[in-house]
Amino acid sequence: METLPISVIIIAKNAEETMQDCLDSVRRNSPAEIIVVDGNSSDSTVEIARGYTDRICSDGGKGLACARQLGAEEARQEYIAYVDSDVVLTEGALATMLAEFQSSEDISISAQAVLDIKHSNYWGWASYQHTRYSKLRRHQQQHRLPNHRKRSTI
């Protein structure tokens, strides 16, 4: 697989239980670089990350927004992918997302796995609704269809 022009940014804090699986899956997707932004972990998160990248920085415990900004500032590639430290990417996930992004007029793209299509809980249902509405909105934009959602004004 060719190297993708993507900087993968992983924000982590005390993620030693999931970090290795996450980094293995990211590496298998062949991004040009992996950046880990640590939030002052007190476990072995940073040591695990060192086995995969030398691009490790700390947000000083300032939180998610600061960590994301710091990661973006460190990135050297044209595209950025934020991957949570408890996520395991499927084979080809980054290549698929990059191809979809490059073929659209979107300014960002996100993805998630929906494991239970029957919506056994609220979060499964909410995830399905978000994905469904996003696809509908993209279809409306591509075909210049009106948005039939009612809006109320006061």
N, C-alpha and C positions, 0 to 999 in steps of 0.2 A: 504494500500500500504506500502510495506517495505521501510525503509530508504535506500536511494541510497548512495554509497560511493563517493559522488560528493561534491565539494566545489563550490557553485555558487557565482561568483564575479560580482557585479553590480557596474559599474562606473557611477557616477551621479554628475551633477552640475545643480542646480536650476531646479530640476525635480519634484517639488511638484505636478504638474498636472497629472503626469503619474506614479509616484512612488508607490502609494498604489495598483493600479491594477497590476503593475509588480510584486510587492512583494507577493500579494495574489496568483498570478499564480505560482510563484516560490515555495511558501510554499505548494501548492496543489500537486506539483511534488515530494515532499518528499526528498529533498537533505539532506545530513548529516549536512551541515552548509551553512549559507548565510553570505556573507561578502559584506559590502557596502563600497566603496572607494569614498569619497566625494571630489570634486574639489573646495572647498571654497564656497559652496552655500550661497546665501544671502536670501533664502526663507526657507520654512519649510521642505526641503528635509531630513535633518538629524533627525528632530523630528519624521517624518513619519517612517523613517527607524528604529528608536529606538523601535517602536511597533512590530518589526519583528525579530530583532537581536541585540545583544550587540557587535557584531563584526563590528564596524564602525571605519574607520580610514580616515585620510585626506592626500591627496597628496600635500597639500600646494599650490594648483593651478598650479602644474608643468606640467600638461597635461596628455593626454590619455596614452602614452607609460609608463610614470612613474606610473600612477594609475594602469595599468595592472600588472606591475612588482610588485608593492607593494601588490596588491591583491594576486598574486601568492605566494609571500613570506609569507603571512599570512595564506594561505590555509593549512589545516591539512589532507585533504583527498587525495586519490590516483589520483582522476580525478578532473579536473577543467573545469567549464563551465562559459564562459563570457556571460552575458545576459545584453543587453542594457536596460537602465532605462525606455525606452518607448516601451518595448516589453512585450506582454502578451503571455505566453506559453500556449499551449493547454494541456489538460489532457494527461499525459503519455509521453510528449515530451522528457523529460530527460531520462526516462527509455528506450524509443525507440532508442534514439541516443547512449546511453551507450551500449545497446545490439548490435547495428550495429558496433560501434567502437570496441567492444571486439571480434566480429567475423571477423574482417578484419585485414589487416596488415598495415593499415593507421596509421600515427603518429598524426593526428588531424582530426577533423570532424567539419563541420559547417552546419547550416541549416537556411532556411528562408522560409517564407510563400510567395508563388506567388499567389496573389489574382486575377489577370487578365490574364488568359492564352492567350488571344488574343493580348496581348502586346499593350495596348492603349497608352503607352508612351515609351520613350527610356529606362527608368530604368526597366520597366517590361520586355522589350525585352532583355536587357543586363543580367538581372537576369536569365531569361530562358536560354540564351546561355551559361552562366557560369555553371548552373546546368547540362545542356545537355552535355557539354564538359567534365565535371567532371565524369559523369556516363560513357561516352565513354572511357575516359582514364582508369578508374577503370576496365572496361570490357576488354580492351586491355591488361592491366597488369595481370589480372586473367587468361586470356587465352593465354598469351604470343603472342599477335598479334602485328604486326609492326604498328608503328604510321605513318599513311599515310599523315600527314601534311607536306607540302613542306617547307623546310628550305633553305634560301639563305645565302650564305657566300660571303664575299668580299675578 
